[in-house]
């Protein structure tokens, strides 16, 4: 009976974790999330088997099972005493619905092909350095947002000659990946991006530029 109840509890917990992960990930990345959960769960079961086998061989099966039961009981009582929620559904406050950002639309000389790239996006902003902790939080969050949605580099540089002047560089593998990033941004991420933009203290909006790697050779016109 105890083993049957333990199996039900283990299965329910695994299902809840799986569903929580599904809700925490945007639609386009759920396949990757499923693969990650399968890899880690299988690895965890293999590691647990090694630990249980080693400890049971060393101290005996009865002692190990009693010790594990005591630890679980202690954790349950502690959680109840301090009102710690036992649910692992951590996604109730997340909004993973698509909230795409509008692609930059400068006056292109030519329309980029999907394979053109890498794409470099630069943003020149003015930030109040006295808001150190708040700025650091937004910088870290923005970096993670762009990296997990397709960028392979996100860096911020400070101007050593002018106070409160910063230069942000975002690198995308190709033009198609840049367009995908614009579509992948969720509403929660878009809200955070808007909050970060509100920290700009300059009189003019942040200056944003886009560059695409040149895939052709330059020639001196005088030699033609």
ZAMAR-110185 format. One line per 8 residues: number of its first residue (from 1); their letters; for each residue y negated, x, z negated of N, C-alpha, C. Coordinates in pm, 1 decimal. Layout:
BEGIN
NUM> A> Y X Z Y X Z Y X Z | ...;
This chain:
BEGIN
1> XXXXXXXX> 120.4 82.5 0.0 0.0 0.0 0.0 -126.2 86.5 0.0 | -122.5 190.7 -83.3 -238.6 279.9 -89.1 -261.2 349.0 45.5 | -152.6 395.7 105.5 -163.8 462.1 234.8 -215.4 365.6 341.2 | -169.6 240.2 337.2 -215.2 140.8 434.8 -365.2 115.4 419.9 | -412.1 99.2 296.0 -555.5 77.5 272.8 -636.7 200.1 315.1 | -583.2 318.5 287.5 -653.6 440.4 328.4 -664.2 449.0 480.7 | -558.9 408.4 550.6 -563.4 409.4 696.4 -665.7 312.3 751.5 | -673.0 192.2 690.7 -773.0 94.0 733.4 -914.3 148.4 711.3;
9> XXXXXXXX> -936.3 209.2 593.9 -1068.7 263.5 562.7 -1105.7 376.7 658.6 | -1009.8 464.1 688.7 -1037.6 576.8 777.7 -1070.6 526.8 918.1 | -995.3 428.4 966.2 -1019.7 374.0 1099.6 -1154.5 303.4 1107.0 | -1187.1 225.7 1003.8 -1315.7 154.3 1002.3 -1432.4 252.0 1000.5 | -1419.8 357.1 921.4 -1526.4 456.9 915.0 -1544.3 525.8 1049.3 | -1432.3 559.9 1114.8 -1441.7 622.4 1246.1 -1506.7 531.4 1348.6 | -1472.4 403.0 1345.2 -1532.8 307.4 1438.0 -1682.5 292.2 1413.1 | -1720.5 290.0 1285.2 -1862.3 274.3 1252.9 -1940.9 396.2 1299.9;
17> XXXXXXXX> -1884.7 514.4 1280.6 -1951.8 635.8 1327.0 -1966.2 634.6 1478.5 | -1861.6 592.1 1546.1 -1864.3 587.9 1692.6 -1973.0 492.1 1741.8 | -1978.4 372.3 1683.5 -2078.9 274.2 1725.0 -2219.9 321.3 1690.2 | -2235.2 384.8 1573.3 -2366.5 436.9 1536.3 -2412.0 542.8 1636.2 | -2319.2 627.4 1678.2 -2353.0 726.9 1779.0 -2391.0 664.6 1911.5 | -2321.3 557.4 1950.5 -2354.1 488.0 2075.5 -2496.1 432.8 2071.3 | -2535.2 376.6 1957.1 -2668.7 318.4 1946.6 -2776.1 424.5 1933.2 | -2739.5 541.5 1884.9 -2837.6 647.8 1864.5 -2867.9 724.3 1991.7;
25> XXXXXXXX> -2785.0 708.7 2095.4 -2801.9 785.1 2219.1 -2851.9 694.5 2330.4 | -2941.8 744.4 2415.7 -2980.9 666.2 2533.8 -2862.7 649.2 2628.0 | -2872.4 551.3 2716.3 -2758.9 513.9 2800.9 -2710.3 631.0 2884.2 | -2802.3 709.8 2940.2 -2762.8 815.3 3033.6 -2685.1 927.4 2965.1 | -2692.9 938.9 2829.7 -2627.6 1049.3 2759.0 -2506.7 1005.4 2677.7 | -2465.0 879.9 2688.9 -2356.1 831.8 2604.5 -2221.8 894.4 2642.0 | -2201.6 926.9 2768.7 -2078.0 994.1 2806.9 -2065.1 1129.1 2738.6 | -2175.3 1204.6 2733.3 -2174.2 1334.3 2664.8 -2147.9 1316.2 2515.2;
33> XXXXXXXX> -2208.2 1211.0 2458.6 -2188.1 1186.3 2316.9 -2042.0 1154.5 2287.3 | -1979.0 1073.1 2371.1 -1837.8 1040.7 2351.4 -1751.8 1166.3 2357.4 | -1778.7 1252.2 2454.5 -1702.1 1375.8 2466.3 -1722.0 1464.5 2343.5 | -1844.9 1468.7 2293.1 -1872.3 1551.0 2174.4 -1799.1 1497.8 2051.8 | -1800.3 1365.4 2033.2 -1731.6 1306.5 1917.9 -1581.6 1333.0 1925.7 | -1523.3 1316.7 2043.8 -1379.9 1341.6 2058.6 -1347.0 1486.9 2025.7 | -1427.5 1580.1 2075.4 -1401.6 1721.6 2051.3 -1410.0 1754.2 1902.1 | -1515.1 1706.5 1836.0 -1532.5 1739.2 1695.3 -1430.5 1667.5 1607.3;
41> XXXXXXXX> -1397.1 1541.8 1640.4 -1299.4 1469.5 1558.1 -1161.3 1533.0 1567.9 | -1122.2 1572.7 1687.7 -993.2 1638.6 1702.5 -992.7 1774.3 1632.6 | -1102.0 1847.1 1645.2 -1111.6 1975.1 1575.0 -1111.0 1958.5 1424.0 | -1178.1 1851.8 1375.2 -1180.5 1828.1 1231.2 -1042.1 1792.5 1178.2 | -966.2 1712.8 1253.3 -830.9 1678.4 1209.4 -740.8 1802.0 1207.0 | -756.9 1889.9 1308.3 -678.2 2013.2 1308.2 -715.3 2102.0 1190.6 | -845.6 2115.0 1162.5 -889.6 2196.0 1048.9 -844.0 2134.8 917.3 | -852.8 2000.5 906.5 -805.0 1934.3 784.8 -656.4 1955.7 762.6;
49> XXXXXXXX> -578.3 1951.9 872.0 -435.6 1976.8 859.1 -406.0 2116.3 808.1 | -481.8 2215.1 857.5 -462.2 2352.9 811.2 -497.5 2365.1 662.0 | -609.1 2303.4 622.0 -651.6 2312.9 481.9 -551.5 2243.7 389.3 | -511.3 2120.0 426.8 -414.5 2047.8 343.6 -281.4 2121.6 337.4 | -236.3 2172.9 450.7 -108.7 2244.0 451.0 -112.1 2368.9 366.2 | -221.8 2443.3 375.7 -233.7 2567.5 299.3 -242.1 2541.0 149.3 | -328.3 2444.6 111.7 -343.8 2414.9 -31.4 -218.0 2351.7 -90.2 | -152.1 2265.0 -12.4 -28.5 2203.2 -63.4 81.3 2306.8 -81.9;
57> XXXXXXXX> 87.4 2403.6 7.5 187.8 2508.1 -6.3 157.7 2598.2 -125.6 | 28.7 2612.2 -157.2 -10.3 2701.4 -266.6 1.8 2633.5 -402.6 | -50.1 2511.5 -415.3 -54.9 2445.2 -545.9 38.8 2324.7 -557.1 | 97.6 2282.8 -446.1 186.6 2167.2 -451.2 118.9 2041.9 -398.5 | 201.1 1953.1 -338.7 147.0 1832.8 -275.7 82.4 1740.8 -378.2 | 149.1 1720.8 -492.0 98.0 1626.5 -592.6 -37.6 1668.7 -644.7 | -52.8 1795.5 -677.8 -179.8 1843.8 -732.8 -293.0 1827.9 -631.2 | -264.7 1859.7 -506.2 -368.1 1850.2 -403.3 -410.8 1705.1 -382.4;
65> XXXXXXXX> -315.5 1612.1 -372.5 -349.5 1471.6 -350.7 -426.9 1414.1 -469.6 | -386.7 1449.0 -590.6 -458.6 1402.1 -709.0 -600.9 1458.4 -711.3 | -616.6 1585.1 -675.4 -749.3 1647.1 -675.0 -839.9 1580.7 -572.3 | -787.1 1554.3 -452.6 -866.7 1488.2 -349.5 -905.7 1347.6 -393.1 | -810.9 1274.0 -452.8 -841.4 1139.4 -501.4 -949.8 1142.9 -608.8 | -944.4 1243.1 -696.2 -1045.9 1254.7 -801.5 -1183.7 1283.0 -742.5 | -1189.2 1368.4 -641.5 -1317.6 1399.6 -577.1 -1374.4 1275.2 -509.0 | -1290.9 1201.0 -436.6 -1338.5 1080.0 -368.6 -1387.5 977.1 -469.4;
73> XXXXXXXX> -1313.3 958.0 -577.5 -1354.0 862.3 -679.7 -1486.5 903.1 -743.0 | -1503.6 1031.9 -768.3 -1629.1 1080.0 -826.1 -1746.4 1054.9 -733.2 | -1727.2 1079.4 -604.4 -1834.1 1055.8 -507.6 -1870.0 908.1 -498.9 | -1768.9 819.8 -499.6 -1796.0 676.4 -493.7 -1876.0 629.4 -614.6 | -1837.9 675.1 -732.7 -1910.0 637.0 -854.2 -2052.8 690.6 -851.2 | -2069.1 813.9 -804.3 -2202.9 873.6 -797.1 -2291.8 796.5 -701.0 | -2236.6 759.9 -585.4 -2315.1 684.9 -488.1 -2357.9 549.2 -542.9 | -2267.3 484.9 -616.1 -2300.4 355.8 -673.6 -2406.8 368.6 -781.9;
81> XXXXXXXX> -2399.9 473.5 -861.3 -2496.0 492.2 -970.5 -2636.2 517.2 -917.3 | -2647.2 592.3 -809.3 -2778.8 628.1 -755.3 -2816.3 542.5 -634.3 | -2743.0 434.3 -612.6 -2772.6 338.6 -505.4 -2781.5 406.6 -369.2 | -2691.5 498.7 -344.4 -2685.5 565.5 -214.4 -2609.5 475.3 -117.7 | -2667.4 439.3 -3.8 -2596.2 351.9 90.9 -2471.0 419.7 143.9 | -2360.6 345.8 143.9 -2234.7 401.2 190.5 -2218.7 389.9 341.3 | -2299.2 306.8 404.5 -2288.2 291.4 549.1 -2340.8 415.6 619.2 | -2273.6 454.0 727.9 -2319.7 568.0 806.8 -2394.6 521.7 930.8;
89> XXXXXXXX> -2431.6 392.9 935.7 -2510.2 341.3 1046.8 -2655.7 382.6 1024.1 | -2694.5 495.9 1084.5 -2826.4 552.8 1062.8 -2921.8 519.5 1176.7 | -2887.7 423.8 1259.7 -2965.2 400.0 1382.0 -3046.8 272.0 1378.1 | -3054.4 205.6 1265.2 -3123.9 77.5 1261.6 -3271.7 91.9 1294.5 | -3332.2 206.3 1260.2 -3474.4 224.0 1284.2 -3508.2 288.2 1416.0 | -3408.5 314.9 1499.8 -3433.0 380.2 1627.6 -3448.7 278.4 1740.0 | -3536.6 309.2 1832.9 -3554.1 225.8 1952.2 -3518.4 312.0 2072.3 | -3396.1 295.4 2121.4 -3347.9 378.8 2231.7 -3360.4 310.1 2367.3;
97> XXXXXXXX> -3433.5 199.7 2372.6 -3457.5 136.8 2501.8 -3546.0 228.3 2587.5 | -3527.4 223.9 2719.7 -3607.6 311.6 2805.9 -3756.4 286.8 2788.3 | -3830.8 395.1 2775.1 -3976.0 388.7 2769.0 -4032.9 497.4 2857.5 | -4005.6 490.9 2989.5 -4035.6 603.0 3078.1 -4183.0 636.9 3081.0 | -4209.1 764.6 3100.6 -4346.1 810.9 3116.9 -4376.6 819.3 3266.1 | -4501.9 801.9 3301.1 -4541.0 803.2 3441.6 -4542.1 946.7 3493.1 | -4475.7 973.4 3605.4 -4477.2 1109.5 3660.4 -4618.8 1152.6 3696.2 | -4643.2 1283.2 3687.3 -4772.6 1334.9 3729.2 -4790.2 1309.7 3879.1;
105> XXXXXXXX> -4908.1 1268.6 3917.7 -4929.7 1233.7 4058.4 -5053.5 1305.0 4113.7 | -5050.6 1436.9 4116.3 -5162.7 1507.1 4180.3 -5159.1 1487.2 4331.0 | -5262.8 1532.3 4397.1 -5268.9 1519.7 4542.7 -5182.0 1629.0 4604.4 | -5054.9 1597.2 4626.1 -4962.2 1695.2 4680.2 -4996.1 1727.5 4824.7 | -4986.0 1854.9 4859.6 -4996.6 1895.1 4999.0 -4872.8 1850.0 5075.3 | -4759.7 1854.3 5007.8 -4634.5 1804.9 5064.6 -4554.2 1739.3 4953.2 | -4466.8 1648.4 4989.5 -4383.1 1579.4 4891.6 -4266.2 1670.8 4855.4 | -4251.7 1704.7 4727.2 -4142.1 1795.2 4689.3 -4005.8 1734.6 4720.3;
113> XXXXXXXX> -3913.2 1820.3 4761.2 -3775.4 1778.4 4781.0 -3704.1 1776.3 4646.7 | -3597.1 1698.9 4633.8 -3526.2 1692.8 4504.5 -3480.5 1828.4 4453.2 | -3443.9 1919.2 4545.0 -3392.5 2049.7 4502.3 -3501.4 2152.0 4475.3 | -3629.2 2120.5 4505.7 -3737.1 2215.6 4483.2 -3752.9 2244.5 4334.8 | -3776.2 2369.4 4303.9 -3794.9 2405.3 4164.1 -3771.0 2552.2 4141.3 | -3783.1 2596.8 4019.0 -3817.2 2520.4 3899.3 -3959.4 2461.8 3904.0 | -3981.2 2365.0 3818.3 -4109.9 2298.1 3806.5 -4174.3 2341.1 3674.9 | -4298.1 2386.3 3682.1 -4373.1 2428.5 3564.2 -4484.5 2328.9 3537.7;
121> XXXXXXXX> -4488.9 2276.7 3416.3 -4594.2 2184.6 3373.1 -4672.4 2253.0 3261.6 | -4803.3 2260.7 3277.6 -4888.6 2323.5 3177.2 -4985.8 2220.1 3120.6 | -5008.5 2229.4 2991.7 -5100.8 2137.8 2922.6 -5191.4 2221.8 2833.2 | -5321.6 2211.0 2854.0 -5420.7 2280.6 2771.3 -5482.5 2179.6 2675.9 | -5464.8 2202.9 2546.5 -5510.2 2108.2 2444.9 -5593.1 2181.4 2340.0 | -5670.7 2102.0 2267.1 -5744.3 2152.3 2151.6 -5692.2 2080.8 2028.0 | -5646.0 2157.3 1930.3 -5586.6 2101.8 1810.3 -5653.9 2160.5 1687.6 | -5667.5 2078.6 1586.1 -5727.1 2123.0 1460.5 -5622.3 2200.2 1380.6;
129> XXXXXXXX> -5638.1 2331.8 1372.6 -5538.1 2414.4 1306.6 -5529.0 2389.0 1156.4 | -5629.2 2321.8 1099.0 -5622.5 2291.3 955.9 -5512.8 2190.6 923.5 | -5466.3 2115.2 1025.6 -5356.2 2020.0 1007.6 -5223.9 2090.7 1035.2 | -5201.1 2199.7 965.1 -5087.2 2285.7 995.0 -4952.6 2216.9 987.9 | -4923.9 2149.3 876.5 -4792.7 2087.1 858.3 -4769.5 1975.4 958.8 | -4871.6 1894.4 982.4 -4857.0 1783.2 1077.6 -4838.8 1836.0 1219.2 | -4913.5 1940.2 1254.2 -4899.8 1998.7 1387.0 -4761.9 2059.7 1406.9 | -4713.1 2129.8 1305.9 -4581.2 2192.2 1316.8 -4472.4 2086.8 1335.2;
137> XXXXXXXX> -4484.1 1974.8 1265.7 -4386.7 1866.9 1279.8 -4384.6 1813.3 1422.4 | -4502.8 1785.8 1477.2 -4508.1 1730.5 1612.3 -4461.4 1831.6 1716.5 | -4495.4 1959.1 1697.1 -4453.0 2061.6 1792.5 -4300.6 2069.0 1797.8 | -4235.9 2069.9 1682.1 -4089.6 2076.0 1678.5 -4026.4 1951.9 1739.1 | -4082.2 1833.7 1710.1 -4027.0 1710.2 1764.2 -4043.6 1703.5 1916.2 | -4161.3 1741.3 1964.8 -4184.8 1738.1 2109.3 -4092.6 1836.0 2181.7 | -4073.7 1952.9 2124.0 -3986.0 2051.4 2185.8 -3844.5 1995.1 2201.3 | -3793.7 1930.3 2096.7 -3659.6 1872.4 2103.0 -3652.2 1758.4 2203.9;
145> XXXXXXXX> -3756.5 1676.6 2212.1 -3756.9 1564.7 2305.9 -3741.5 1615.3 2448.8 | -3820.2 1714.7 2485.6 -3815.4 1763.9 2623.7 -3687.5 1841.6 2651.5 | -3638.5 1918.1 2555.7 -3516.9 1995.8 2579.6 -3395.7 1905.8 2595.9 | -3383.8 1802.4 2514.1 -3265.0 1718.3 2525.3 -3270.9 1622.9 2643.6 | -3387.4 1610.0 2706.9 -3399.9 1522.1 2823.5 -3403.4 1597.0 2955.4 | -3377.0 1727.4 2953.7 -3363.7 1797.5 3080.9 -3439.9 1926.5 3096.3 | -3542.7 1951.8 3015.7 -3617.4 2077.8 3026.2 -3533.4 2191.6 2968.6 | -3550.8 2312.0 3023.4 -3479.5 2426.0 2968.0 -3573.3 2523.9 2897.3;
153> XXXXXXXX> -3702.4 2490.4 2894.0 -3797.6 2572.5 2820.0 -3917.4 2487.4 2782.2 | -3959.9 2499.0 2657.0 -4080.4 2431.8 2607.6 -4145.5 2527.3 2508.7 | -4263.5 2578.3 2544.4 -4328.3 2678.2 2461.7 -4475.1 2644.5 2445.1 | -4530.4 2684.7 2330.5 -4672.2 2664.2 2304.5 -4734.1 2800.1 2272.0 | -4851.4 2825.6 2332.3 -4920.7 2951.8 2315.5 -5059.4 2923.9 2258.5 | -5106.0 3012.6 2171.1 -5239.8 3002.0 2114.0 -5333.2 3099.5 2185.5 | -5456.8 3054.8 2209.4 -5557.9 3138.6 2272.8 -5618.2 3230.1 2166.0 | -5599.6 3362.2 2176.3 -5651.7 3451.8 2071.7 -5803.0 3469.0 2077.3;
161> XXXXXXXX> -5867.4 3420.9 2183.6 -6012.1 3438.2 2197.6 -6091.5 3313.0 2161.9 | -6023.3 3199.3 2152.7 -6091.5 3074.6 2121.5 -6013.4 2997.7 2015.9 | -6082.8 2946.7 1918.7 -6019.1 2875.4 1808.5 -5974.3 2736.6 1853.0 | -5860.1 2695.3 1801.1 -5806.1 2560.1 1823.7 -5767.2 2533.7 1969.2 | -5751.7 2638.2 2049.6 -5712.5 2620.4 2189.3 -5565.9 2661.2 2205.7 | -5486.9 2572.0 2267.2 -5344.7 2596.7 2283.9 -5303.1 2564.2 2427.2 | -5199.5 2632.7 2471.4 -5147.9 2618.1 2607.1 -4998.4 2589.5 2598.2 | -4954.7 2474.5 2650.2 -4814.0 2433.8 2645.7 -4753.2 2452.5 2783.8;
169> XXXXXXXX> -4633.1 2510.3 2788.6 -4560.6 2527.8 2914.0 -4424.8 2461.4 2904.4 | -4394.5 2376.2 3003.1 -4266.2 2306.3 3010.1 -4200.4 2342.8 3141.9 | -4077.2 2390.7 3137.6 -4005.1 2430.6 3258.0 -3890.6 2333.7 3282.9 | -3886.9 2280.4 3406.7 -3779.4 2192.3 3449.8 -3700.3 2261.2 3560.5 | -3567.3 2241.9 3566.6 -3486.3 2310.8 3668.2 -3524.5 2275.7 3811.4 | -3562.9 2151.0 3836.4 -3592.2 2108.6 3972.8 -3681.3 1984.6 3968.7 | -3729.7 1945.7 4086.7 -3813.4 1825.5 4095.8 -3733.8 1700.6 4058.6 | -3608.9 1692.3 4099.3 -3527.1 1576.0 4065.2 -3504.9 1567.4 3914.2;
177> XXXXXXXX> -3487.2 1682.4 3847.6 -3469.2 1680.9 3702.8 -3597.5 1637.7 3632.0 | -3711.6 1673.0 3689.4 -3837.3 1627.3 3631.6 -3850.2 1475.7 3639.3 | -3814.3 1418.2 3754.6 -3820.3 1272.8 3768.9 -3721.4 1204.4 3673.8 | -3603.3 1264.6 3655.1 -3506.1 1208.5 3560.9 -3560.1 1212.7 3419.1 | -3629.0 1320.3 3382.9 -3687.1 1329.6 3248.6 -3785.6 1216.0 3225.4 | -3867.1 1186.0 3327.3 -3964.4 1076.8 3312.7 -3895.6 943.5 3288.4 | -3774.9 925.2 3343.8 -3702.4 799.6 3325.8 -3622.6 796.8 3196.7 | -3582.3 913.8 3145.9 -3493.2 919.5 3030.0 -3565.4 901.1 2896.9;
185> XXXXXXXX> -3694.8 922.7 2895.1 -3769.3 911.0 2770.1 -3750.7 770.6 2711.5 | -3713.5 763.6 2584.3 -3696.2 634.5 2518.5 -3828.4 588.1 2457.4 | -3830.4 462.9 2413.0 -3952.7 408.7 2353.0 -3990.8 483.9 2226.2 | -3890.4 520.1 2145.7 -3919.0 595.4 2023.7 -3978.9 731.3 2056.9 | -3925.8 797.5 2160.0 -3978.4 927.5 2199.9 -4117.5 913.8 2261.0 | -4137.9 808.9 2341.5 -4269.3 785.2 2402.3 -4374.7 761.9 2294.6 | -4339.5 690.2 2189.3 -4432.8 665.9 2080.0 -4471.9 797.1 2012.6 | -4374.7 886.2 1994.1 -4403.2 1015.2 1932.3 -4491.8 1101.3 2022.8;
193> XXXXXXXX> -4468.3 1096.8 2154.1 -4551.8 1171.0 2248.1 -4696.1 1120.5 2242.7 | -4713.9 988.6 2236.2 -4848.8 932.3 2226.9 -4916.8 973.6 2097.4 | -4842.2 977.4 1986.4 -4900.0 1020.9 1859.6 -4943.1 1166.7 1866.0 | -4862.3 1249.1 1931.9 -4897.9 1390.4 1945.4 -5023.7 1406.9 2030.2 | -5037.6 1327.6 2136.1 -5156.5 1336.4 2219.7 -5282.1 1293.1 2145.0 | -5265.5 1204.5 2047.2 -5381.8 1160.0 1970.0 -5437.5 1269.8 1880.1 | -5362.7 1379.1 1860.8 -5410.4 1490.5 1778.5 -5509.4 1578.7 1853.8 | -5526.8 1555.9 1983.3 -5620.8 1634.2 2063.4 -5763.0 1606.6 2014.9;
201> XXXXXXXX> -5839.1 1713.2 1985.8 -5973.8 1698.6 1929.2 -6083.0 1735.8 2029.1 | -6046.0 1765.3 2152.7 -6146.2 1801.8 2252.4 -6224.8 1683.0 2303.0 | -6340.4 1711.2 2360.3 -6422.3 1604.1 2414.6 -6363.1 1543.4 2540.0 | -6287.2 1622.7 2616.7 -6221.7 1575.2 2737.9 -6071.9 1562.0 2713.1 | -6001.5 1479.1 2790.6 -5855.7 1466.8 2775.1 -5787.6 1601.1 2801.0 | -5665.4 1620.1 2746.8 -5591.9 1744.7 2773.9 -5575.1 1767.0 2923.5 | -5593.3 1890.6 2965.8 -5580.8 1924.9 3107.4 -5435.4 1955.6 3139.1 | -5378.6 1879.0 3232.1 -5238.2 1894.4 3269.9 -5228.3 1937.4 3415.3;
209> XXXXXXXX> -5146.3 2039.4 3440.4 -5125.5 2089.7 3575.4 -4976.2 2102.1 3602.1 | -4939.4 2094.8 3729.1 -4799.0 2109.7 3769.7 -4789.4 2216.1 3877.9 | -4684.4 2297.8 3867.3 -4659.1 2402.0 3965.7 -4511.3 2398.8 4002.6 | -4482.7 2424.5 4130.8 -4345.6 2431.0 4180.0 -4323.9 2567.7 4242.5 | -4212.2 2629.6 4212.4 -4185.9 2763.5 4263.4 -4191.4 2766.2 4415.5 | -4255.6 2867.7 4467.1 -4268.3 2882.9 4611.9 -4137.5 2937.2 4668.1 | -4084.5 2869.2 4768.6 -3958.8 2910.5 4830.3 -3980.1 2967.3 4970.3 | -4096.0 3022.9 4994.1 -4122.6 3081.4 5125.3 -4199.2 3211.4 5105.7;
217> XXXXXXXX> -4200.4 3295.4 5210.7 -4268.2 3424.1 5206.7 -4409.8 3408.2 5261.3 | -4504.5 3476.4 5197.6 -4642.8 3476.0 5244.3 -4662.5 3589.2 5346.0 | -4743.0 3561.8 5446.8 -4772.4 3663.4 5545.3 -4923.3 3677.4 5561.2 | -4966.9 3797.0 5590.0 -5108.5 3821.5 5611.5 -5147.9 3765.3 5747.2 | -5242.1 3671.5 5746.9 -5280.9 3605.1 5872.1 -5345.3 3703.1 5970.6 | -5403.8 3813.6 5920.4 -5470.0 3908.9 6008.7 -5372.1 3984.5 6094.0 | -5243.3 3987.3 6048.6 -5142.5 4060.7 6124.6 -5074.4 3974.4 6228.6 | -5109.8 3848.5 6236.7 -5045.6 3758.5 6333.5 -5118.4 3768.2 6467.0;
